[in-house]
């Protein structure tokens, strides 16, 4: 008695809804939105800490009485403008929240704001690497100008190793994030995404 094989099932794919958004867009936008909200809260907290510190009399006396020539000018500027820097970063975070919120509602201006913020943050990562390396470089130059004792040479060698470690770490992470941001920009400029925001 021979058994009959069931007929093969049709190899049909689920119909793709032409009005559906690209699959990656909503999860990516919501995750970045959450990250921007957390970042905004952190910068508000940092500004609330920096504001009373910047006006504290003991800190002003310390900044004027102590010799800060070992500190890089870029770091001294950040210390003197800590509140303004926190507020600027808060504005960037809020702009990210606005861009993500607008993208969830298919606003074309929000897409372009998001792309601009991707480029700006990628460049900002490299700027942070430069500021950190500039601090190490300035401190090493300062130590080199002092009397070259054994302890000073050991300290300088340790700082040199730390400088190279931090430089490799920060530059590598900046390149990685720049690659990720670049990929996102290219993906967001593809036809399916731009068409979704034009409907």
Rosetta blueprint (number, residue, H / E / L):
1 X L
2 X L
3 X L
4 X L
5 X L
6 X L
7 X L
8 X L
9 X L
10 X L
11 X L
12 X L
13 X L
14 X L
15 X L
16 X L
17 X L
18 X L
19 X L
20 X L
21 X L
22 X L
23 X H
24 X H
25 X H
26 X H
27 X H
28 X H
29 X H
30 X H
31 X H
32 X H
33 X H
34 X H
35 X H
36 X H
37 X H
38 X H
39 X H
40 X H
41 X H
42 X H
43 X H
44 X H
45 X H
46 X H
47 X H
48 X H
49 X H
50 X H
51 X H
52 X H
53 X H
54 X H
55 X L
56 X L
57 X H
58 X H
59 X H
60 X H
61 X H
62 X H
63 X H
64 X H
65 X H
66 X L
67 X L
68 X L
69 X L
70 X L
71 X L
72 X L
73 X H
74 X H
75 X H
76 X H
77 X H
78 X H
79 X H
80 X H
81 X L
82 X H
83 X H
84 X H
85 X H
86 X H
87 X H
88 X H
89 X H
90 X H
91 X H
92 X H
93 X H
94 X H
95 X H
96 X H
97 X H
98 X H
99 X H
100 X H
101 X H
102 X H
103 X H
104 X H
105 X L
106 X L
107 X L
108 X H
109 X H
110 X H
111 X H
112 X H
113 X H
114 X H
115 X H
116 X H
117 X H
118 X H
119 X H
120 X H
121 X H
122 X H
123 X H
124 X H
125 X H
126 X H
127 X H
128 X H
129 X H
130 X H
131 X H
132 X H
133 X H
134 X H
135 X H
136 X H
137 X H
138 X H
139 X H
140 X H
141 X H
142 X H
143 X H
144 X H
145 X H
146 X L
147 X L
148 X L
149 X L
150 X H
151 X H
152 X H
153 X H
154 X H
155 X H
156 X H
157 X H
158 X H
159 X H
160 X H
161 X H
162 X H
163 X H
164 X H
165 X H
166 X H
167 X H
168 X H
169 X H
170 X H
171 X H
172 X H
173 X H
174 X H
175 X H
176 X H
177 X H
178 X H
179 X H
180 X H
181 X H
182 X H
183 X H
184 X H
185 X H
186 X H
187 X H
188 X H
189 X L
190 X L
191 X H
192 X H
193 X H
194 X H
195 X H
196 X H
197 X H
198 X H
199 X L
